[in-house]
Amino acid sequence: MIQIRYFWAALLAAVMTFCGIVGWHSYSVANPLDTPTPTPTEPAPAKAPDVKPSSPSLAAAGLTLQELGRGVYGLIASTDYPPSDPAKIAICNGGIVIGSDSVLVIDPFQNPTLGNLMMDTVKTLTDRPVKYVLNTHYHFDHTGGNSATSQGIPIIGRGLIREFMSGRNRELDPNLRMPDIIVNSESDIWLGDRQVKLQRVEGHSGGTDLIAFIPDVNVLFAGDIVFNKRFPYMGDSNIRDWQGSLYRLIATYPDAKVLPGHGEVTNKSGMQEFQAYFSDLERLALEWKAQNLTKEEVLTKYAKVPERYKDYKFQIMYGPNDAKLRSNLEVAYEQFTRSATIPLIP
């Protein structure tokens, strides 16, 4: 979700305002993900400290461990944004998938301390080794914990994730580990006898979004393509693409248990509610366009969160804010009022 450069500069955060275009990294893996080759341009990693930073407890990090299916777990972040202590309280959700011989870790949070907590949690669940780490997109709250993983564990990402992370995330952590397996099409990985299906989706983060589906338990790790009762970060978004991705997920996984990037575990109805939020933004934008309002007028007149969404968290994302985030209203104005395309309102 949330790569917020200006905010992290003040509170260990940074705003990402670039809306990326899908592109492919020069190192792309077409074969099954069992024999990754190190990227030759990968900078030499800094030597790991001799003493691992102590991990907070799950409760102290604002996390709840929930079994989503046999051997499949979500670490669910309950905090609002911004958290009271970004160094110790997780912002996004993470995942652990245990197979018959190995483990997949999904989105190891925003820093090495919380990444260590993720790896320690794996050890409480199984003695099987971590085989892969998956970054569902490049935003720092999902990738900053990469550095807590062993150099021998491949990290999977998509599209221009390495370029984005090299230019942005490494400003926050010079020792940040980059993905070394890049997938740009549907791919399967195997954890012994357990299959994990990776699928590219569009709309949230500049062509770096991936989701993971575990067929045998019907669990979908949706990354930041889905927010549940949270206002989304939209600074890198293409709303039309995002709407399209949600429609496809709803149609493809109608009965799945869904772990969003932010918020509680949900399902088809939760994805439909999130889709409806974009439709509401589009309706507003058509009103603005009909009234020929300027962006400044919109941000003043419509700054209050609608009653329908008054209980949502991450309200800082909705309208004008002191953190200089590109608000949902601002992005909707820029993308909908200037669009000549046919509205997608249901």
N, C-alpha and C positions, 0 to 999 in steps of 0.2 A: 504494500500500500504505500506506504507513506515515506517518501523520501523528501525531507523538508529542510532545505539547506539553510535558510535564514534562521529558522527556529533552532536547529541543532547547533548553529554557530553560537546562539545565546544559551541554549539548553542542550548542548551536545547534539544538535540537529541541523538539517540543511534543507532548503526548499529545492525540489526538482521542478523546473518550469519548462523543460523541453518536452515537447510532444513528439516522441521519436517516430521514425519511419521504419517499417520492417526491413531488416536486412540480414544477411547471413555472414557469420564469422568465417574467416578463411579456413579454420580448423573445424570441420563438420564430420560427425561420426555417422556412417550409414549402417554399419554392422551392429549386431546386438552389443549391449554395453558391457561386455565382459572383459574386453582387452583394451582399455583406454590407453592412449599414447600421450605422454606429457607434451604440452604445447611448447615448442622450442623458444617462443618469445616470452615465456613466463619468467618474470624477474625472480632472481634467487631469493627465497624466503629468508626473513630474519630468523636468527636462531631463537628457538623457543626458550622461555625462561625456565630456570631449573626448578622453580616452585610454582605449581599451578595455583592461580588465584582461587581462593575459597569460594564455593558456590553458596548462594542463599538457598533457603528452603523454597519449595514450590509455593507455599503460602506467602512467604515474604516477597516472592517475585510476582505475586498476583496471579498465579497459575493454578489451575485445577487439572489433574490427570483424569481423563475419562476414556474408558474402553469403548470404542465405536463398533467393534466386531472382534472376533477371536484373533488375538495378537495384533490388533490395530488400535492405536491410541492417539488421542488428541490432547495436547497441552493447551488449555484454553485460557486466554488472557482476559481478565475481568475489568482491567483498568479503563478509566476514561482517558482522553487525550487532551492536554499533555499529562503524562504520569507525574506524580510528585517527585519521583527519583528515577530519571531515565537510565541511570547507571545500574539500577538494581531491579526495576520493575518492567516486566515484559510488555511490549506494545501489541505484538501480533500473536496469532496462534501458531503452534508448531505441531509436528506429527512424528510418530514412530510406527513403522511397519515391520513386524517380525516374521521372517520366513523360517523354513525348516533348517536353514544353515547360515543365515545372515540377516542383517537389518538395514532398512532404509530410514534415514533421518530427513525430515522435511522442515525447512526454514528454521535454522537454529538461533533465532532471535537477533537482537540488535548489537550485541557486544560479546567478547569472549567469556565474560563472567556468566552470562546467561547461556551461552553456548556450552560451557562446561556443565551447567546445570542440566541441560538437555542430555549430554553424554553420560552424566552420572545417573540420570533417570533411566536411560537404557540399561545400565548395569544392574539396576534394581529389578528389572523386568526379565532379563535374559543374560546368559553368558555367551550368546552368539555375537560374532563381531559385526561392527558396522561396515557394510560393503559400499554404500553410496550415501552421499548427501545431495538433496535436491533443493535448489533455490527456485521457488515458483515465479520469481521475477527479481529485478535488480535492486529494489528499494532497500535502504540500509537496515530498516527494522526487521527484514527477513534474511539478510545476508551478513550482518556485522558479526554474528557468532561463528562464521566459517573458520575463523582463526583458531577456534578451540578444537577443531578436528585435526586428526593426524594427517601429516603430509602424504601418507600412503593411502588415504581414503579419497577416491575421486569425487569431485563435486560436479553435478549436472546443472546446466543452465541452457538458455535458448537465445538465439538471435544475436543481438549486439550487447548481450549482458556484460561481457568482459570489457568492451569499450566504455560502456556507461559506468561500470564499477571502477575502472582504472582512472577515469577522469573526475569522478564525483565521490564515490565511497572511500577511495584511498586518501582523500583529503581529510577524512575523519579518522581513518586508521591506516597508516602507511604499511602496516604488516598484514592487511586484509588478504585472505586467500581468495583467489579467483576460481570460477568454474573451469575445469580442464576437460570436460566433455560437453560439447555443444550439440544439441538436437534441434532440428528444424522441421521435423515431420513426426507423425505418430511413431512411437517407439515402445517396445516392451522391455522391461527388465525382469529378471528372475532372482528371487531370494530363495534358492533351493526350489521347492515345489510351489512357491507363491508368486503369482504374476502381478506385476504393477504396470498398468498401461499409462503412458505419458502422451498427452495431447496438447498441441498448441492452441491457444485461444488469443483473441485480440481485444484491445480496447483500453486496458488499464495503464500499461507501463511501456509504451514505445516499442512494441514488438518483442518483449522479453517474457511474456506470460506463458506459463505451463500449468496444467492441472494433472493430478495423478488419481487414477481410478483403480481400486482393488476389487476385481470381479467376484471373487469367491465370498466376500462379505458385503458387497454392494455399498462400498464406502467411497465417497468422492472428496479428495482434498482440492478445494477450488481456488486456493490462493486468494488474491485480492480481486478476482473477477466477481466474488460474492462478499458483501458486507452484510451482517445481520444486525439490524437496529443500531447501526452506526452510520454517520454521514461519511461518504467515501472521500479519500484523497483523489482529486481529479486533475492535478497539475500536469500529468503526462498523458492525459486520456484523449481518446477519440470516442465521443459518446455514441455515435452511430455504430461503430465497431463493437463497443461494449454491449449495447442493446442486442446486437445480433448474436454475440456470444452467449448472452443470457437466454435468449430464445432457444438456441441450440442445446444448451445444457438442460433446460427444462424439458425439451422434447426427448433428449437422449437418455437422461437419467431421472425419469419421473418418480422412481421409487427409492432412489438412493438416499442414504444418510450423508449429509453434506457438512463438512467442516469448512467454514468460510475463513478468509484471511483474518477477519476481525469479527468477534461476536460469538454467541453460543452456537452449538450444533443445530443445524436446521435441515430442511428438506425442500421439496418442490414448492411448497407454499411460501417458504422464506425467500426462495429465489424469485418467485412471482412478486412478492412484496417489494423486493429490491428493484425489480424491473419497473414496477409501478412508480417508484420514486423518480426514475428517469423520465417516465411519461409525464409526471407532474411538472418536472422542470421544463419539459418541452411545451406543455400547455402555457406555463408562465411566459416562456420565451416568445410564443406566438402572440400573447397579449402585449408584451413589450414591443414587438415588431409592429403590431397594428397601431399602437399608440406612438410609434416613432420615438421611443424613449432612448436617451443616451445611457451608456453603461454607468455613468456616475449617478444618474437619476434612479436607475434600477437598484444600485447598491445602497442607496439611501432609503428608497421607498419600500423595498422588499427585504430589508436586513433581518427582520424578526423571523425566527423559525416558525413555520406554520404549526398550528395546533395539532395537526395530525402526527407531527414528528417531534412533539415537545419532550418525549421521553427518550429520544435517541441520544446516544453518546457521540463524542467527537463533534460537538456542535460548533467548535471553532472552525470546522471545515465549511460550514454552510455559507456564511456571509462575511462581510468585512471583519478583519481581525488585526490585532496588534502584532502578530507574528509574521505579517506580510505574506501569508499563504495565498495562492491563487484559489479563491473560494469557489464553491460549487456554482454560485450565482454568476460569478465572473466568467467561468468556463462555459456555462450554458449560454450566456449572452453572446460570447464570442463565436460559439459553434452553431447555435440555432438561429439567431436573428440574422446572421449573414449567410445562411444556407438557402439554396434554391431547391433542395431535394424535398421529396414528398415526406410529410411527417410520418413517424412510425407509431403514433399514439394508437393503442388498441381501440 
